Amino acid sequence: MPNQAISRERVHELAEACSADPEGFNVIATRLVKDQRRLSRFFEENAEPLGMVPAQVGLYMLTVCQRVFEGVGGRMKKVSGADIADAQRKVQAALPVLAPFDADFGERAKNWMDRAQPHLLDEVLWALYERGETEGEMALDHKQRALVYVMLWAAVESLDANWSAPKGWNDPV
């Protein structure tokens, strides 16, 4: 069963803090990749066929997702191979309904109700589809954006399955 959702405001605040201090976040991101090596290795292996830029974008966004969980506090266990496989099955089951990987994929994904940490995943979609478009940050095509999102969705499901919120935590959604 997924945890209570982290509020949209808190997710956005923590995600923006990562981009506000790129040098400081780089040190944190390096630690986060090492802390969840199995998850980052899964991500690197699956993002590699997309090419260098999408893989880098995805890995950066993975560390931002990890930082959001860390910023809220609580306890994060190591993600196992079984956790990743469970998350992949859940995400793969949704893909026939969410397909195709076109310009409207992001909106369909945002409306998918069965997602752990929906505000965090909405922030990912915003970064991939809205922010990237308006600020010219990412040169990713629609299929690359969708595939990066799919991997991040599986990662967030895996992280959420291993996260225990701080005792007494109640974030107004």
Secondary structure, 3 states (H helix, E strand, C coil): CCCCCCCHHHHHHHHHHHHHCHHHHHHHHHHHHHHCHHHHHHHHHHHHHHCHHHHHHHHHHHHHHHHHHHHHCCEECCCCHHHHHHHHHHHHHHHHHHCCCCCCHHHHHHCCCCCCCHHHHHHHHHHHHHHHHHHCCCCCCHHHHHHHHHHHHHHHHHHHHCEECCCCCCCCC
